[in-house]
Amino acid sequence: MSRRAAGRIRILIGLVLVAILGSAIAACGSGAGTGAAGGAPEGQCAPHGLAGATAAPSNVDTSAAGEDRYTTAGVIPLDRIDTSALNLSTPGVITVGTLSDAPPSICVNSDNVYTGFDNELLRAVAAELGLQVKFVGTDFAGLLAQVAAGRFDVGSSSITATADRRKTVGFTNGYDFGYFSLVAPEGGGVQSFSDLGPGTRIGVVQGTVQDDYVVNSLHLHPVKFPDYATAYANLKSGQIDAWVAPSQQAIGAIKPGDGMAIVQNTFSLDNYIGWAVAKNNQPLIDALNSGLDAVIADGTWAQLYTDWVPRPLPEGWKPGSKAAPMPVLPDIQAAAEANAAAAADRAAAAPEQQPRSTLQQLGDTFFDWSLYKQAFPDLIKTGLPNTLVLAVTAGVAGTVLGMLLAVAGISRHWWLRWPSRIYTDVFRGLPAVVIILVVGLGVGPIVQGVTGNNPYWLGAAALALMSSAYIGEIFRSGIQSVEPGQMEASRALGFSYSGSMRLVVVPQGVRRVLPALMNQFISLIKDSSLIYFLGLIVTQRELFAVGRDLNAQTGNLSPLVAAGILYLVLTIPLTHLVNYIDHRLRTGRPDSSGALDPADAKLLEEA
């Protein structure tokens, strides 16, 4: 390829990237923000009141029904709770690990606030106790372990208090209940839990009680997904045959024209929903139970329940302790029937809706331009800076440590060479998530006096440790590719071994591996999304976390595609920059004057 053609390609790529970034900036300045004032839709993470009331399911599988064995008979009076003895990680503040992808129970709203029924109720309980609440986003797979290890005081995530989970953490009394809903294509072969068999591809979210139910109660092997939106997208696209989900998430996910329906539900009194607390922190469990009974007695629970998750209470269940009063609720069943009748009238008056084709569903799921405009402001203001901070910090530290590992790996001394090889093998062999969790949960409690129990920089350190193993191997291969004659020539000129390495061999080796180093840095940019497992406050979210939160609010994957566009904006210029630098280092600057060097001209004259 000629130099002119390569230049044209670079210009074209630059124009495309400028256009993409320009559209993002235009979205930021157009007033299409994420708050209500900007005209953005409220989405699923908002209280809809009785307008969102749903009727009690009529098709309930009662085979899973159990007996409530854990609800306490009463609670300690609120005025006898000593809030200074609750073993909180920060005095006066309950640090809460929560999720952002399960509205209306737990989510991040359009104003970037952790909310939902579970979290708003916990705020009210904390207010009864005179405490503040600090919410930190994390992934459900690591939530209970983080609560048990003291990373969080409380886990708030519509957590069903199963017997297996009680082996890891303690639970408060129940504040909510949950049906499991079986979601499947309308008129398909799956119409009840009894239709599920070994050949059925059943989707669940990994680590949830639905996962446990399918594995241990139905004795089947489900397809496991990281979040509800991804599981439902796979159901709509036909990649799975059915989805077992919490009823509220199932109801919120299904849209008209999807061709999906809740075909059956199941419920157990024994497995109520409570807040998770470390098993050895009984004072905090007692305090939360007292606060819960207090908000039930003063009507706060009923108001929040009606605002966020209105549906009739199942027979034999009520929130709080056994001594708590029965909450006074409006006629939710009547409201649900009115909503259903109104929906039926609207459907009858509307033109007949044809089933959407696969291409239409893909377009709606991944290319909703209004959601692109809604996503870009937060992606640019919050996600992009955090991604760059994490990647650059980890990249610089990983490069320095990688160079030390490379030099040690080719050392003539075994006591330098062997530790370097062991370190490289361990950190290259372990999955990135494992390294991040080990550093965050293992080192975090030791250094929490320095970090303030904030894992942000521990996540960057984990990324640096992981990347240094790869970078060290890249440097080592580059250094060893330099011809032995370079070392011999520099030693003949009087350089020491260390001077020859520092001034002659290493610079040549580094130049040869610049493309590989840039590839590693690009991988580091994408791996920065994994520190979400450690728990982040809203302002610390990187690109993927911001996209995932809006994905949860809307039930659409377009915000994740928008995040992917910004990843491309970061990575494509870096790729071409390093190619340009590599080309210049190999060929040097072209002589535009066309004049010969004086020494070369003299040689030609003599010839």
TIPA-275201 format. One record per residue (C-alpha): x, y, z. Coordinates in steps of 0.02 Angstrom, whole numbers, plus 50000, padded with zeros to 5 digits. Each point is the difference from the previous one (the first is absolute). Example, Ala and Ser with C-alpha at 12.3 -4.5 7.8 and 13.67 -1.06 7.14 Angstrom:
BEGIN
      X      Y      Z
  50615  49775  50390
  50069  50172  49967
END
This chain:
BEGIN
      X      Y      Z
  50000  50000  50000
  50069  50172  49953
  50031  50134  50129
  49866  50109  49920
  49870  49860  50009
  50042  49966  50182
  49980  50184  50038
  49829  50003  49918
  49946  49851  50104
  50056  50087  50159
  49905  50158  49951
  49842  49899  49964
  50009  49912  50168
  50028  50166  50085
  49847  50076  49916
  49892  49853  50054
  50059  50016  50180
  49973  50188  50000
  49823  49972  49936
  49963  49874  50136
  50071  50111  50137
  49911  50150  49927
  49833  49913  50010
  50037  49954  50180
  50044  50180  50045
  49846  50062  49908
  49897  49882  50107
  50080  50075  50155
  49955  50176  49948
  49828  49964  49931
  49917  49990  50169
  49965  49815  49979
  50066  49963  50172
  49955  49856  50110
  49892  50094  50123
  49818  50038  49983
  50039  50181  49962
  50090  49948  49843
  49847  49912  49933
  50072  49825  50017
  49880  49860  50039
  49988  49947  50181
  50026  49818  49951
  49978  49852  50114
  50095  50075  50147
  49862  50116  50058
  49849  49985  50116
  49841  49984  49895
  49878  49978  50145
  49836  49910  49974
  50016  50031  49813
  50128  49860  50006
  49897  49883  50109
  49997  49818  49946
  49878  49865  50051
  50047  49848  50101
  50046  49860  49879
  49868  49869  49975
  50116  49868  49930
  50108  49964  50153
  50096  49838  50020
  49976  49959  50186
  50124  49857  50003
  50137  50117  50064
  49897  50069  50145
  50087  49989  50168
  49978  50050  50181
  50070  50162  50073
  50130  49942  50126
  50109  50155  50020
  49890  50153  50033
  50028  50062  50178
  49856  50006  50124
  50036  50182  50043
  50137  50132  49997
  50102  50103  50122
  49914  50167  50035
  50072  50136  49891
  50050  50109  50149
  50109  49860  50069
  50107  49984  49842
  50178  50060  50028
  50055  50063  49829
  50180  50017  50059
  50010  49811  50023
  49947  49947  49824
  50177  49963  49938
  49981  50114  49850
  50153  50023  49888
  49971  50188  50010
  49920  50061  50163
  49828  50072  49970
  49992  49938  49820
  49932  49835  49933
  50104  49952  49848
  49885  49903  49885
  50047  49890  49854
  49863  50002  49869
  49969  49971  49815
  49944  50113  49860
  49916  49879  49881
  49838  49938  50080
  49868  50137  49998
  49885  50043  50084
  50075  49916  50153
  50183  50052  49980
  50068  50115  49866
  50083  50165  49955
  49873  50130  49945
  50011  50135  49867
  50082  50117  50127
  50139  49873  50034
  49937  49958  50174
  49991  49823  50070
  49816  49974  50035
  49858  49875  49981
  49881  49929  50130
  50134  49903  50095
  50118  50147  50015
  49869  50134  50036
  49931  49889  50139
  50175  49979  50071
  50022  50189  49999
  49840  50015  50101
  50057  49867  50124
  50169  50087  50020
  49911  50165  50032
  49903  49916  50142
  50167  49949  50074
  50079  50171  49974
  50127  49932  49875
  50054  50049  49824
  50011  49880  49853
  50138  49988  49869
  49957  49893  49849
  50137  49915  49899
  49967  49907  49838
  50069  49825  49978
  49963  49835  49914
  49884  49872  50079
  50125  49858  49977
  50115  50078  50130
  49874  50094  50109
  49973  49873  50139
  50187  49964  50012
  50034  50186  50016
  49869  50016  50138
  50075  49851  50092
  50175  50074  49984
  49948  50170  50068
  50017  50096  49836
  49817  50048  50019
  49898  50014  50159
  49841  49950  49909
  49955  49918  49835
  49842  50070  49920
  49952  49911  49841
  49831  49913  50017
  50098  49857  50078
  49897  49846  50034
  50051  49931  50170
  50030  49818  49955
  50071  49871  50118
  50161  49988  49898
  50027  50188  50006
  49974  50002  50188
  50160  49896  50012
  50095  50152  49933
  49907  50151  50069
  49861  50044  50121
  49833  50074  49947
  49875  50123  50070
  49816  49962  50006
  49912  50006  49834
  49950  50166  49922
  49940  49930  49834
  49951  49837  49917
  50040  49933  49830
  49916  49890  49872
  50110  49910  49876
  49929  50029  49827
  50024  49882  49854
  50010  50106  49842
  49984  49916  49831
  49940  50036  49822
  49812  50016  49985
  49924  49840  49934
  50167  49909  50010
  50041  49829  50068
  50038  50064  50176
  49840  50044  50095
  50044  49945  50177
  50147  49948  50109
  49953  49818  49965
  50041  50028  49816
  50182  50035  50041
  50114  49854  49965
  50183  49954  49968
  49987  50060  49819
  49929  50171  50046
  50116  50150  49999
  49947  50093  50158
  50073  50172  50032
  50038  50064  50176
  50110  50135  50076
  50152  49920  50077
  50000  49986  50189
  49817  50046  50024
  49868  49897  50089
  49926  49961  49829
  50167  49919  49955
  49991  49899  50161
  49818  49951  49967
  50035  49935  49824
  50155  49904  50055
  49948  49931  50169
  49810  49990  49988
  49974  49962  49816
  50167  49908  49985
  50037  50079  49831
  50150  50091  49929
  49957  50182  49957
  50086  50123  49885
  50073  50133  50116
  50008  50186  49960
  50078  50148  50094
  49842  50107  50005
  49813  49999  49964
  50004  50107  49843
  50124  49884  49915
  49899  49846  50048
  49839  50074  49929
  50088  50058  49841
  50058  49821  49972
  49822  49937  50025
  49930  50123  49873
  50133  49951  49873
  49963  49815  50022
  50166  49953  50079
  49910  49926  50151
  49828  49918  50014
  49943  50071  50167
  50055  50122  50136
  49974  49977  50188
  50001  50174  50078
  49936  50100  50149
  49820  50049  49963
  50031  50188  50007
  50145  49991  49877
  49899  49887  49885
  49849  50117  50002
  50110  50153  49966
  50098  49917  49860
  49858  49938  49890
  49942  50131  49874
  49854  49994  49876
  50051  49912  49842
  50139  49899  50082
  49899  49841  49980
  50044  49947  50179
  49890  49960  50149
  50011  49948  50182
  49930  49824  49986
  50014  49947  50183
  50060  50060  50171
  50060  49916  50159
  50014  50064  50180
  50067  49946  50170
  49961  50078  50169
  50165  49935  50067
  50107  50094  49875
  49950  50180  50034
  50104  50150  49946
  50110  50083  50132
  50157  50103  50019
  50163  49903  50017
  50116  50038  50147
  50160  49915  50062
  49954  49850  50107
  50102  50063  50149
  49915  50170  50000
  49839  49959  50092
  49985  50177  50072
  49980  50070  49825
  49873  49866  49954
  49900  50041  50157
  50008  50187  49962
  49938  49978  49822
  49860  49887  50059
  49946  50133  50126
  50007  50136  49868
  49901  49892  49879
  49860  49973  50125
  49999  50188  50034
  49976  50048  49817
  49864  49868  49984
  49909  50071  50151
  50007  50182  49940
  49941  49959  49824
  50164  50034  49909
  50017  49820  49940
  49823  50003  49928
  50032  50165  49911
  50165  49944  49922
  49926  49831  49954
  49852  50085  49914
  50116  50121  49909
  50126  49874  49937
  49938  49820  49997
  49811  49995  50025
  49930  49823  49990
  49886  49903  50119
  50087  49918  50148
  50001  49810  49991
  49893  49909  50126
  50092  49967  50164
  50138  50129  49975
  50032  50173  50072
  50159  50104  50021
  50101  50021  50159
  49994  49897  50158
  49851  49896  50052
  49954  50139  50122
  49999  50136  49867
  49828  50066  49950
  49925  49950  49834
  50034  50145  49880
  49850  50096  49938
  50001  49999  49810
  49880  50069  49871
  49898  49879  49895
  50145  49947  49890
  49901  49858  49920
  49866  50123  49942
  50133  50119  49932
  50084  49856  49909
  49835  49947  49922
  49966  50179  49946
  50174  50011  49923
  49972  49837  49908
  49831  50059  49935
  50074  50166  49942
  50142  49908  49914
  49874  49887  49913
  49900  50151  49941
  50157  50082  49931
  50048  49840  49913
  49827  49983  49923
  50001  50181  49940
  50176  49992  49931
  50036  49931  49827
  50042  49817  49998
  50184  49983  50038
  50094  49880  49891
  50137  49895  50077
  50167  50083  49974
  50128  49916  49891
  50168  49945  50067
  50084  50149  49916
  49875  50121  50076
  50030  49926  50173
  50188  50015  49976
  49980  50181  49946
  49890  50042  50149
  50117  49910  50120
  50168  50068  49942
  49969  50158  49897
  49875  50110  50093
  50068  50173  49958
  49903  50088  50139
  50089  49890  50126
  50167  50040  49919
  49967  50184  50034
  49947  49958  50177
  50156  49894  50031
  50139  50110  49930
  49998  50139  50131
  50030  49882  50147
  50119  49893  49897
  50107  50153  49961
  49988  50089  50168
  50016  49849  50115
  50049  49842  49906
  50135  50067  49885
  50106  50090  50134
  49994  49850  50117
  50047  49880  49861
  50148  50109  49953
  50057  50022  50181
  49994  49814  50034
  50082  49950  49836
  50139  50131  50005
  50039  49970  50185
  50005  49812  49979
  50093  50015  49835
  50140  50109  50070
  50021  49894  50157
  49988  49839  49898
  50131  50061  49876
  50126  50044  50137
  49972  49835  50090
  50000  49906  49834
  50170  50069  49953
  50069  49946  50169
  49927  49826  49973
  50077  49991  49825
  50173  50048  50059
  49987  49880  50147
  49936  49863  49884
  50158  50005  49892
  50119  50028  50145
  50150  49886  50025
  49951  49984  50184
  49873  49863  50041
  49935  50093  50152
  49937  50136  49883
  49950  49888  49856
  49893  49873  50093
  49888  50121  50099
  49969  50095  49838
  49947  49841  49910
  49886  49944  50142
  49917  50171  50011
  49972  50003  49812
  49927  49825  49994
  49880  50034  50145
  49934  50167  49940
  49987  49947  49819
  49912  49838  50047
  49865  50070  50116
  49841  50079  49928
  49996  50189  50018
  49843  49995  50108
  50085  49883  50124
  50150  50117  50017
  49887  50150  50025
  49895  49913  50133
  50152  49931  50091
  50083  50171  50007
  49839  50093  50042
  49931  49879  50129
  50166  49934  50065
  50107  50157  50008
  49854  50121  50020
  49964  49965  50185
  50186  50015  50040
  50021  50172  49921
  49826  50070  50032
  50076  50129  50117
  50093  50070  49849
  49867  49975  49866
  49851  50046  50108
  49920  49835  49950
  49994  50067  49821
  50059  49864  49878
  50024  50117  49850
  50189  50007  50011
  50011  49818  50054
  49915  49959  49836
  50130  50102  49907
  50138  49909  50097
  49925  49831  49954
  49996  50050  49816
  50182  50056  50012
  50054  49835  50079
  49910  49902  49866
  50063  50103  49854
  50180  50002  50063
  50012  49812  49973
  49953  50020  49816
  50103  50158  49975
  50151  49916  50079
  49991  49859  49874
  49981  50125  49857
  50155  50094  50059
  50097  49839  50025
  49965  49939  49824
  50048  50170  49928
  50164  50008  50097
  50048  49823  49955
  49964  50033  49815
  50142  50128  49993
  50151  49924  49915
  50140  49942  50119
  50121  50104  49898
  49922  50159  50070
  50052  49951  50175
  50172  49944  49943
  50030  50162  49905
  49947  50109  50147
  50111  49900  50119
  50145  50021  49878
  49974  50188  50008
  50022  49995  50188
  49819  49994  50061
  49961  49896  50154
  49871  49861  49989
  49867  50107  50085
  50046  50150  49892
  49989  49896  49842
  49829  49936  50051
  49935  50172  50048
  50068  50100  49854
  50012  49876  49856
  49902  49839  50017
  49842  50051  50096
  49959  50153  49890
  50009  49893  49843
  49895  49863  50081
  49867  50123  50056
  49986  50075  49827
  49969  49829  49925
  49855  49959  50116
  49906  50167  49996
  49851  49926  49904
  49985  49857  50124
  50010  50123  50146
  49861  50105  49925
  49893  49844  49978
  50024  49964  50184
  49950  50177  50046
  49843  49984  49893
  49957  49840  50094
  50029  50094  50162
  49874  50133  49949
  49867  49865  49977
  50050  49903  50157
  49971  50156  50105
  49815  49954  49999
  50037  49850  50112
  50033  50104  50156
  49811  50020  50013
  50006  49834  50093
  50083  50090  50147
  49860  50127  50019
  49997  50179  49938
  49904  50155  50045
  49908  50087  49857
  50139  50125  49964
  50130  49861  49981
  49912  49901  49863
  50098  49969  49840
  49928  49989  49825
  49927  49826  50009
  49921  50027  50171
  49915  50161  49942
  49934  49913  49845
  49939  49852  50101
  49907  50110  50124
  49903  50088  49861
  49972  49830  49919
  49916  49945  50163
  49893  50158  50008
  49933  49978  49824
  50012  49812  49968
  50091  50041  49838
  50179  49958  49948
  50028  50159  49900
  50090  50087  50146
  50128  49859  50000
  50028  50027  49813
  50024  50185  50037
  50133  49953  50129
  50080  49889  49867
  50011  50149  49881
  50100  50097  50129
  50114  49850  50025
  50032  50009  49811
  50032  50187  50012
  50137  49959  50127
  50078  49847  49920
  50001  50032  49812
  50106  50160  50007
  50121  49914  50120
  50022  49856  49878
  50041  50115  49854
  50109  50113  50107
  50113  49857  50049
  50008  49940  49820
  50055  50174  49948
  50132  50009  50138
  50064  49827  49955
  50014  50048  49817
  50094  50160  50042
  50122  49908  50114
  50038  49874  49864
  50016  50120  49853
  50043  50168  50077
  49937  50170  49945
  49992  50019  49809
  50115  50133  49926
  49881  50121  49915
  50137  50114  49931
  50074  49869  49886
  50177  50063  50036
  50142  49878  50031
  50095  49995  50162
  50166  50096  49975
  50102  49845  50044
  49904  49895  49873
  50023  50135  49867
  50189  50003  50029
  50008  49810  49981
  49907  50012  49835
  50120  50133  49937
  50151  49894  50044
  49923  49852  49910
END
